Amino acid sequence: MLREAAQEQEESAEAPSGLKSYDLYIAGKDVAGDGWVYTVSGRSLLEDVFTSVSLKRSLEQDPESEAAKHPYVVGRCAIADDSAIDLATQAAAAAAPTGRPYRWSGGCSWAPASARN
């Protein structure tokens, strides 16, 4: 069930030229999200905060706009919808170690309780 849900969401929108895109990463696979959050460089916020915020707003309203080609825009990250969050929670639970709990061993590392004196 987990893999089937991930495969259903795998189709990702093509990024505008030169724009770095980061899909969700769930259960070892890139998964398409429900829209994008656009990122501008930190330098752009110091140079011209109003232009930077306007670019983000423009891209969130129209991802195909020319704003994606502006040098201030550095990338975008997928937004997780409810089903992606559920899928990620299931994947994390499936990947969690089972067995004896780990306890502090008194040194600089964690060790299973059975390894302690």
N, C-alpha and C positions, 0 to 999 in steps of 0.2 A: 504494500500500500504506500509506503513512504517513497520508494523509488518511482512509482507510477505518478504520484502527485508532483514530484520534482520534474519529471519528464514533461508533464502537461504545461508547466510554467517555464520551460527552458527557452522558448522563443523570445529573443531579445530584439528590441528596436535597434536599427543600425545607427551608430553615432555619427553626427556631423563630422566632416573631415577634420582631422587633427585634434579632436576632442577626446580626452580619455574618459572611458565609461567603465563603471564598476557595477556589475550585476550583484545580486545577492549570492552568497555562497552557502549553500545548504546541503548537507549530507554528501559532501565531496563534489558537488556539481554547481556550476554557475546557473542561477535561476533568475528569470526575468522578474522584475518588480512591477509595481503598480504606479508608474510614473517615475520622475527623476527629481532630485534636488541638485541644483547647479552650484558649482563652487568657483569663486573668484580668488585670485591670489591675495595673500596678506598685504603685499605691497600696494595693490590696487586700492585697498581700503584706506591706506595711509595717503595715497596720492589724490584719490577722488572718490570718496565714499558714495556720493550721490549717483555717479555713473555706475559704480559697482553694483549697488542695490538695484538700480534701474535695469541693468543687464540681467541680473538674477530674476527679477520679476518678469521681464520680457520673455525670457526662456521658459519660465514655468507656465506662462500663458500660451506660448507658441514655440515648441521645441525646434521647429524648422526655421526659426527666424535667423536673420543675419547676425544677431547678437552672438551666436555660437562661434563666430569667426573673430570676435574681438579678442585682443591679446590679454585682457584681464581675465577672461574665462579660461579656467584650467581643467575642468572636468565636471563629471556628474556621477552621482551615486543613486542606485535604485532605491525606491521606497518600498518597504515591506508592508503588504496588506495583511489582513487578519489570517488568511489561509497560509501565507508564507510564514507568519509568526508561529502558527500551529505546527507547520511542517518542521520549522527549525527547532521548536521545543521537543517534538517527537524524535528528531535526529539527535539532539543533545542527550536526551534520556537514553536512547539506544546506545550511544557512544560512552556513556558514563561507566566507569569501572564498577565491578561488583565484587563482593567478597568482604573481607575484613576492613574496617575503617583504618585510616592512617592516623597516627598520633605523633606528636612532636617527640623526637628522639633525644632532645637535649643538645644536639649538635647543629650543624649548619644545613642539615637536610632532613627530609621527612623519611620515616621508615615505618613499615608495618609494625603493629603492636607486637607481633610474634618475634621480631628481630631485636626487640629491646631486652635488656637483662632483667 
